[in-house]
Amino acid sequence: MKEKDLSHIKVTDYAGKLAKTFLYNPLTAVLAIFLLAIGYLSLEIMPREEDPQISISGGSIIIPAPGLKPKEIREILVEPLEQKLREINGIEHIYSMSMDNVAVINVMYYIGQDRESSNLKLYDKVMQNMDMLPKNVMQPLIKPFDIDIDIPIVGIAFYQKDKTISYPKYLQTIEEIKKDISAIDNVAKTELKGEHKEQYNIEVDLAKLKGYHLSLGQIVEAIQSITVRVPSVKANTKDNKLVVFGIKNAIDSIKDIENIMVAQYMGSPIYLKNIATITDGIDLQNKQSAEIIFKDGSSYEQITLAVSKLAGTNAVFVSNDVKEMLDANRDRLSKLGIGFTITRDYGDRANEAVNELVHHLVITIVIIAVMLVFFLGWKESLIVTFTVPAILAITLFIAYMGDQTINRITLFAFLLSLGLLVDAAIIVIENIHRHMHAHDSADRDMDELLITATDEIGAPTNVATLAIVLTMVPMAFVGGMMGEFMKPIPYNVPVALIASLFIAYIFTPYLGKKLLKKHNHKKEGDLNA
């Protein structure tokens, strides 16, 4: 569009100035396309989560105190340290447990506190008061809470469909996959649950043990002595080299354990095989296990691999990368008789939740467009409808630049503000419509009409929008769990409302110039005559 001289049109508000600036600007159409493009890209690449991640900080202080009773631990360890911990700003709760030989103190900060800063303050306070601890107390262990990465987004259940391979080989294969998944971008932690460790099981015959006058302590001592690696050094070499001799780990098979000499009885050696049965298997003492049951009634003992992501990253992308890794190993696992199924897919749930709300967002926009057709006309409705995706595009882009994630609460904020977003555009288009149907509209220049109509409603529209924005601001200062959970609303609704003003003042007059025509009262007068 060729730029036209509009300097003769007088404006008093920013609304009129924006309309005047962009009415014939050749970059107005480019700006519209650019806004829609960055909005779409932001929607696609923003980290997706089902719910917003809430920053919870705290930690545990574990103090080993050998030989001390619970009452002693409480009086000389827990209570003095609790008093010092209360000096830290931001602590909400302190919980402690005094047990035989150990004290555990759990510290919880107020929700919203910076986790790294809280952990540093906790560590510093404990280290500053090390002189309070008795001499026989060991070094405290400080373990921060990693809530951001402790919640898994993908759960994979592995099971043996048949006994093609031994359990140790089965476990080793899963651990190899665990290692590969750990190397995926934005994977924070991988953890196996329900696995059994490989070990040699020694089942002692108590009757034989009694017959040889032996104790279990002797058997344990004999086994421990044979597993210790004891190097010896010989330095007297001809070429002045240091030579280190050592014994290889003596336990390589069941026979190595069977031939361990426990003691001597009447001049004859007593071997472990004489009093016990040794088998190669798994840790039988671990009674914890889980089963996966299929719809056909079949069930298998499972090993669960839990995968967590880094805070603020896209759960959908991480989940898809994990599934691609599993698909790449599917044939290999099948040949080994190992099956797997995904029992938890937070990424898929997050994607479904976001897509469902986007779908409802589109439906709401269509409903608004249809409703406006009956009140303003189809062209006016089309102009107002365009402003909605443009406003949402700006809001999404700013949210992306602010390191926000897109989740149910973020999209709920958009749905909440959707009715408010079209207010400015409706007011502008309605005033333009009024001016175009005025009796003197035929004698007025179309450009002057559009700019003047926009300028007239600028001040009251700005004040009304600012009043709504101010009602959202207090929500940003709400504390606790609810405040953190609902924070996307005060962050995004004011941005959307302010963006609605700029979009209404820039694009409504521009599209009105393209689509609308003045009402010709003179022709109606001639027909009546």
N, C-alpha and C positions, 0 to 999 in steps of 0.2 A: 504494500500500500504506500502510495506516495505521501510523504509527510506534508502536512498542511500547517499554515501559520495560524496559531490559536492564541497569539499574544493579546488580542483584543478582549478575550473572555476573562472576566475577573472572578477570582476564587478567593475564599477566606479560610478554608480548612484544608487539612492534609488530604482528605478524601478527594476534594476537587483537584488538588495539585497532582495526585497520583493518576486520576482519570485523564487529566489534561496531558500529562507526560507520556502515557502509554497508549492513548487513543490512536495515534498514527505512527507510533514507533514500530519499525520493522522487526524489532526483536521481541515484540509481545507474543507472537505466535510461537517463536522459538522458546521463549520462557515457559510457555504452557507445556510444550512437549518435554522440555527439560525437567520440569517439576514432576510430571507424571512418570518420567523415566526413573528419576532418583527415588521416587516413592515405591515403584515396583521393585527396583533393585534392593532397596532397604528391606522390603517385606520378604524378599527371597533370601537375603544373606544375613539378616539379623538372627542372633542366637534364639532358638525356639525352646521354650520350656512350658510344661503344663501349668506350673505355678511359679511365682517369683521366688528366687532364692533369698532366704532371710539370713542375715549375718548374725550368727550366734557365737560368742567367744567365751572361753573359759579354759580350765585345765585341771589336771590332777597332780597332786604332790604325793609321791610314795616315798616313805622314809623307813627303810629296814632298821629294826632295832633288836638285834639278837639278844635273847635272854630276858627281855622286859615283858611284864604282864600288861594287860589292857589298862588297868587303873594307873600304873606307872606311866604308860605311854600317854594317856590322856592328860595327866598332871604336868609332866615335864616336857612333853613335845607338842601335843595338839593345842592345848589352851594357850600357851605363850605364842605359838606361831599364828594362831587364829587372830590374836590381838594385833600382831604386826601386819597381817594381811588386810585387816580392816582399814589400815592407813592408806591403802590404794584407792584412788578415786575411780568410781564406776562399778565397783563390785556390788552385785545385788544379793547373792546368797553364798553362804559358805557351809558345806556339809562335811562332816568328818566321821571316820570310823577308826576305833582303837581296838586292835586285835593282838593276839599273841605275836610278838616279834615284828610287828609292822603297824605303821600308821598311814592312813589314806585321807587326804584332805582334798575335797573337790570345790573348786571356785567357779562361780557363774557370774559373768558380767551382764550388765543391762543390755538388752537387745539393741543392736545398732552400733555398739562400740566396735572400733576397728580391731580386727582379730590380731594382726601382727603387733600393734602397739600394746594390746592387752597382754599378749604372751610375753613381750619384753618386760613389761612392768612386773608381771608375776615372777619371772625368772630373777630379775634384779632384787626384788624384795626378799626372796628366799636366800639368795647368795649373800646379801647384806647382813643377814642374821644367822649365818652359819655358826658364829661363836656361841649362840644360845644352846646348841645341841650338845648333849653329853658326849664324852670321848668315845664310848663304845657304840655310838650310833653311826651307821654308814652314810655315805653320800646320798642326799635326796635325789630322787628321779622325778623330773618335771615333764609331764606329757600334756601338751596342749590338745584341746578338742579340735578335730578337723572336720567340723560338720559339713563344710563345703564339699568335701570329697568322700565322706563316709557313706553317703547314700548312693547305692548302685543304680545305674540307669539301664544296664543290661544284665540279665541273669541267664546263664546257660547251664542246662542240666546234661551232663555226660553220663552214659551208662553202657555196660557191656551187654551187647545183644547175644553174644555167645562167648565161650571161653577160648577164643582163638589165640589170645596172648595171655601171659601171666598178669597178675595184678600189678606187680612192680613196673612191667613194661607198659601197662595200661595207664598207670599214674604218670610215668615218665612222658608219655605221649601228650597227656593233658597239660603237663607242666611246660612242655615245649610250645604248645599253642598259647598258653598263658604268657609266656615270654614274648611271643610274636605280637600278641594283642597289646602288651605293655608298651611296645614301640610305636603304636599308632598315635598320630598327632592328637593332642588334647585329652588323651587317656591319663587320668591321674593315678589310679590305683587298681590293681587286680588282686583278687583274693580267692583262694580255694577253700571251700567249706565241705565237710563231710568226707574228706579223704582219709585213708589209712596209710600210715607210713610202713615201709618195708622193714622187717626185722626178723631175727632168728628167735624163735620161741623155745624156751627151755622148760619142759614140764618135769619137775622133780618128783620122783617116787619117794614119798615120805617114809614108807616102810624100809626101803633100802637105805635111806639116809640115816635112819635110826640104827639099822643093823651095822653100819660102818662107823657109828658114833661121830657123825659129822653134823655141822650146822649150816644153815643157809648162808650165814656170813662168810664161811670159808669158800663156798661156791662163788659168791659174788666177788670176793677178793681175787680168786683165781682167774675169773673171766676178765676183770678189770686189769689185772697185771699183764695179761697177754695182749691186750689191745693198745697198750701204751707204746708210743714210738720213742725209743731211747737211743739217741745218737751218741757215738763216741768219736773222739778226735785223735788222729795220729799225725803229728807234724814232722816226724823224722823221715823225710823223703830225700832222695838223691838230687832231684831238680828243684828243691825248696818250694814245693807246692803243698798246699793245705789239703789234706785228704780227710773227708768226713765219712765215717761208716755208720750205717743205721740199719735197723731191722725193718723189714717190710711189715705192714699191718698184717698180723698173723691170721686174721679171720677173713678168708676168701670163700669158704664153703662150709657146709654142715660138718664135714669130716674134721675141719680145723677145730671146731667147737667140741666135737665128740672126743677128740684126743687131748683135750686140756686135762692135765693131771691136777686133781684136786688135793689129794693127800696120799699118804702111804698107810697101808694096813698090814701089819705083821710082815713087814719087809717088802710087800708087793705094792706097786703104784695103783691108785684108784683113779680111773679116768671118768670124765663127766658122763660118757656113754654108759657107764656101769650103773649109774644111779638116776639117769634122766633120759627123757626122749626129746630129741632136738628136731625141729621142723623149720623149714624156710617159709615164711608167710608174712602176715601183716600184724600190726599192733592190736592184739586181742583185748588188751586192757582198755582200749578206746571204745566205749560202748555207744558213742554218738554216731548216728547214721540217719539217712533220709532215703525215702523211696519215691520213685515216680511211677504213677499208675495211669495207664492209658485207658481209653474208652472201651477197648476190647477185653479189658480185665487183666491184661498182662502187667506185671510190675517188675521193676529193676531197682537195685540199690544205685543211688546217683551220687555224683560229685558235682557240686555247683561252683561255677566260676562267676564271681561277681565283678563287674566292671564299672568303675566310677569315672566321671569326667572332671576336668578342671572347672572351677567356678567361672561363670560368665561365658562359657563356650556353648556352641550349638549342639544340643542333645541329639538332634536329628542326624547331623553329619557324623558325630561320633558313633551313634548306633548303626548307621549304614556302613561305616568303615569296618566295624566289628563283624557285621553280617557278611560283608564281602570276604573278610579273612576266613570266616568259617566255611563259606562256600568254596573257597580255594582249597581247603583241607578236607572237603566232604568225601572225595574218592579215597583218599589215604586213610581216613578214619573208617570208612566202610570196609576196606580190605582187612583192617585189623579187628573188625567186629565191634567197633565202637560207634554208638549212636549218640545223637545229641538233639535237644530241642530247646528253643528259647522260651523261658518261663516268664521273663520280665523284659519288656521293651518300652522303656520310658520315652525314647525318641519317637516311636510310632504313636504313642498316646499324645505326646506334645504336638506332633504334627497334625493329628486328627483334631485336637482341641482348637488349634489355631485355624485350621482350614474350615472347621465348622463355624467359628465365630466370624471369619471373613465372609463365609457364605451368607450368614445372617446379616452382616453389614451391607452386603450387596442388595439383599432383599429389602432392607430398610430404606436404602437409597431409592430403589424402584418405587416403593410405596410413597415416599415423599414426592417423587417426580409425578406420579399419577395423581396424587392429591392436588398438587399445584396446577395441573392442567385445568381443573374445574374452577379454580379461583383466579388464575392469572392468564391462562392461555398456554398452548403447547410450546410456542417459541420461548415465552418467558420461563416456563417450566424447564425447558432444555438448558437455558442459560444458568438457572439456579442449580440444576442437577450437576452441571460440569464443575461448579465450585467445590462440591463435596469431595470428590477424589483428589482434587488439587490441594485442598486443605489437609486431608489425611496424608497426602504424599509429603508435604512439608513437615508435618508432625512426626511421621515415621522416620524421616531422614534425621531430624534433630535428635530423636530418641536413639537412633543408631549411633550418631556422633557422640552422644552422652553415655555410651557403653551400656545402654539398657538392653534388656532382652524382651522379646515379644512373647507374651503369655496370656492367659485368660484374663488377668486383671488389666493388662495393658489394653487389650481389645475391648474389655468392658468399659474402660475409660472412654474409648472412641464411641462406643454405642451410647454411653451416657450423654456425651456432648454432641451427638449427631443432630439432635433437634435444635441445639443452640448454634450449631455451625452455619446453618442456612439462614439464620435471622438477619445477618448483615446483608447478604445477597438478596433476600426477599424484600428487605426495606428499600434497598437501592433500586431493584427492578420495579417495585411497586411505585416508587416516586417517579421513575422514568416513564412508566406506563401512564401515570396521572398527567404528567407534563405533555406527553404525546397526544393525549385525548382532550387536552384543554382547548378552548375555543380559539385561542390565539396561536396554536401550535403551527398552523399553516404558514404563518408569517415569520416564524422563528427558524434559525439555522439548526439543523439536526445536531451538529457538533456542540453548539452552545446549549442546546436542550439537554443533551446527555451529561455534559460536564456540570451544568448548573444543578440539575436534579441530584447528581451524586454529591455535590458540594453542600447542598441544603441539609442533607440528613447526616453529614459527617460528625458534627459535634455531639448531637444526642446519641447517635449510635456508638460513638467512642465511649461516652460516659456509661451507657448501659452495659456495654461489653466489659469495661473496666470493673464495674460493680459486680458482675458475675465472676470475673477472675479473682477478685478479692475474697469472695466467699469460699473459693477453693484453697486459698493460701493457708488458712489455719490448719487444714488437714495435713499439710506437710510437717507440722510440728507435733502431731499425735505420736506418743511414744508406745513402747511395748510391742507385742507381737502383731496387734491389729494395725498399728501405725506403719510398721515395716511391710506388712502384707498389702496394704492399700496405698502405698506410696506412689505407684504408677499413676494414680488418678490426679493428685495435685501436681505431678510433674508434667503430665501430658495434656490435661484439659485446658489449662491456661494457655499453653503453646498453641493448641488448636484454635482457641477463641481469638487469639491475637492474629494468627495466620488467616482466619476467616475475614478479618477487616481488610487486610492487604489484598486478598484474592477478590473480595467484593468490589473494592475501589478500583482495582486494575482491570479485571477481566469482565465484569458486568457491563460497564460502558462500551468496552471493546466489542464484546459479542452482541450487545444491543445495536451497535453501528452496523454489524454484519447482517443481523437477522430481523430487526424490527423496522417498521415503517410508521411514519406519522399518520394520525387519523385525519382524513380530508373532510372537514366540516363544510367546505364550500360546495362540494359535489352533492352532499346531502341536502344542502339548502336549495340548490338548483332543482333537484328532484321533487322536493316538497312544493316548490313554486309551480 
